[in-house]
Amino acid sequence: MAAKTTYPHFVDPQDVDFTLRASISNLIAKTLNVAGVDADSKGFGIRELKPQNRSWVLSRMAIEISHRPSEYTPYNITTWVSDYGRAMSTRNFVLDCEGEVFGSATTQWSMIDFNTRRAVDLRYIAEHNDAVWAEEPPIERAGKLPAVDAEATTEHRVAYSDIDFNRHMNSLRYFDLMLDCLPLEILTEDRAVRIDINFLNETRYGQLLRIGYRNEGDRWEFEIATEDDTIACRTTFEWR
Amino acid sequence: MAAKTTYPHFVDPQDVDFTLRASISNLIAKTLNVAGVDADSKGFGIRELKPQNRSWVLSRMAIEISHRPSEYTPYNITTWVSDYGRAMSTRNFVLDCEGEVFGSATTQWSMIDFNTRRAVDLRYIAEHNDAVWAEEPPIERAGKLPAVDAEATTEHRVAYSDIDFNRHMNSLRYFDLMLDCLPLEILTEDRAVRIDINFLNETRYGQLLRIGYRNEGDRWEFEIATEDDTIACRTTFEWR
C-alpha cells in the first residue's frame, strides 16, 4: 500500500555523544533502522527476504543534518520509497522535531539474491511496487564519489563487535571510524552537515582496513580500503 | 515506592551479533539502560541528579547468561534495588523469555557529587530508600578481582565514538574491546557464561589503552589500563 509512514523516536541517553546531542552515527543508525522496519511492515523487508536467501544492500546514501536534537527530545522519522528501476530502489527520510525538519536523507538500495550473487529485478516485487509514494527525494541523491588522494590514514582490523550475520563489517561502523578521525572541535559545534556515502565492497572479519582521508576547509573526504586495495566505501562530509 | 519492575524488550536486528543472537555487550547495555530508566522513573535517576551535579557511578557488576535470545525474540528485564549502605547501592536484574530465566545480574553503584568529588551518603536519599525491595540478589555479587598477569595485549586509543558527556570512555565500550580479543569460536557457540567486572578508574578522550588478557581453560581474565598504568577495569569471563 502506497504510503509515507512516520516512526516516533526519542533521544535516549545511549544515543548522545559528549555534546549531549544525538550523534551523527546514531541519527544514521536510526534512519537505516527505519528503512528495515518500514520494509518489513510492508512485506518486502529482510524478514521476508531471508528465507528466500535474498537481502537488501545499501549502495549510496546522502544525509543532511541542520542540527542534532538534544537528549530526551522526541522526534520523528518519516520514510517513503519514491521510485525504482530494474536494479535500484530509492528510499527517502525526513527527520523532524514537532514539525521542524532537522534532517533529510535519500538512499539507494539493490536487492541481492545470494544464490546467484546477482541483483534481483525489482520490477517483479509486487509489495515493493505497491509501496511507492511518488514524492521526490527531499535532497539531492548521493553522486558517484571519486577516489580520495589521502593525506593521512589510520587503521582498523575488523573485529567481532563490527560484524553482521554474514561476518561482514556493519556499514554503520564505518561512520564511527571516520568520525573518530575528525578533530573534536567540529563535533563540539552543532554545525549543519551534508554527508555523501558510496558503499562499494564488503569487508570481512579479520581484514585490516586503511581509513584514508583528506581535508580542505569544511570538506572532509574519506576512503576505506582493505590491504589488497579493495575499496569498502567513500564518504564526503561537507560542513556548512 | 518499593517495587520490582519489569521492562519489556525485543531483540531487534541491530542487537544481534553474527550468530543472530543478542550479543553479550547488547544484553549488558540493555540491562544497564534499565537501571537508568528505572531509577529515573522512581525519582533518583541521572535526570534528577544532573541538576544537582551528581551522578551514579557503576563500581562492580556480575552477570550470568545461560543462553542468548535470537533475533525477533521478546524478553523481559526485571529490576530491583535489594539493599544499600552508606556508600553503595545494589541493583539486581533478571532476564527472561516468557518466564524462562536466561540471565541474572547484580550491580553495585555509588552516587558521586561532582562538586566535592566524593560519594554521597545514600542513607539520606529518600526516593532511593523508598524503592528498596528486600529480595536477595539472584547471583553472587562480583568480588574484588586481582591484578591480571597478562600474556597478550592489544591497544586502543579512546576516540570520539567511545566517550560520554564527561569525555570519559563509556563503560560499555570496554566489553566490545574485550570480546574482540576472544577467539570467534567461543562466541559462535551459545555457551553459558559468568562475567565479573570491577570498574576502577575513568579513562579519557585521547588516552591510549592497553587491553591485557590471560586465558586458562574456560576462564579469560582482562585488565584495561592507560599508558601511565592507571587501571580502568578488570573483568573475568568464565565459560561453562
Interface residues (C-beta under 8 A of the other chain):
Chain A: D12 P13 Q14 V16 D17 F18 T19 L20 S23 S25 A29 N33 G36 I46 R47 Y72 A159 Y160 S161 I163 D164 F165 N166 R167 D176 L179 D180 L182 L184 L187 Y205
Chain B: D12 P13 Q14 V16 D17 F18 T19 L20 S23 S25 A29 N33 G36 I46 R47 Y72 A159 Y160 S161 I163 D164 F165 N166 R167 D176 L179 D180 L182 L184 L187 Y205
